[in-house]
Every structure is written in C-alpha cells, then in structure tokens.
Amino acid sequence: MDEDFYFSNKQFIKGLKLPKSIDGLLMKRGDLSIAKIDGVWKEYTESVPRGRKPLSNHDDLVLIGSGKDVEIAREQLSQEQIENLINGAM
C-alpha cells in the first residue's frame, strides 16, 4: 500500500510523555517509529494511506516521504534519552 509519512516534533514529544496507541497496538513510552523511505531510515509520528489527510493537526507537521511497502521498525529509547528530549523541547 502507498503511504505518506509525517513527522511532528510536538507530537513526538507528547508521545514521549504518554503511552499511545497506533491502530490498536499499544506503544510503550519511548517507542520511536522509523521508516525506510528511499533507502534512508527516518523518524515518523504518523502514516496514512497516500493522498489522505493526516489525523493530527500540529502546526509543525511535515511530510517526510512516501512509498509503497515501506519497511518500518520500532526502536526503544532509554529513560535518559527520553528525559533529554523532553527537557530539550521545553
């Protein structure tokens, strides 16, 4: 399926503060979603079928890429990384 991938720093930081659910899959605090778009791993906060509007409406939301059958993965940030990112955003 063709998908559009978006990133919002505000949404990312908010997700670090609280657990979230993506398509019914509960994400642990500190889970980082990454997608391999055009051969490069990129962090993303939301993906939608190509051409659809993203669900979130953060003012810093940007399209980072699109692709078909994009490889995705999850990484777990350490507690120290989470705290540094949250404190750096304030």
Secondary structure, 3 states (H helix, E strand, C coil): CEEEEEECHHHHHHHHHCCEEECCEEECCCEEEEEEECCEEEECCEEEECCCCCCCCCCCCEEEEEEECCEEEEEECCHHHHHHHHHHHC
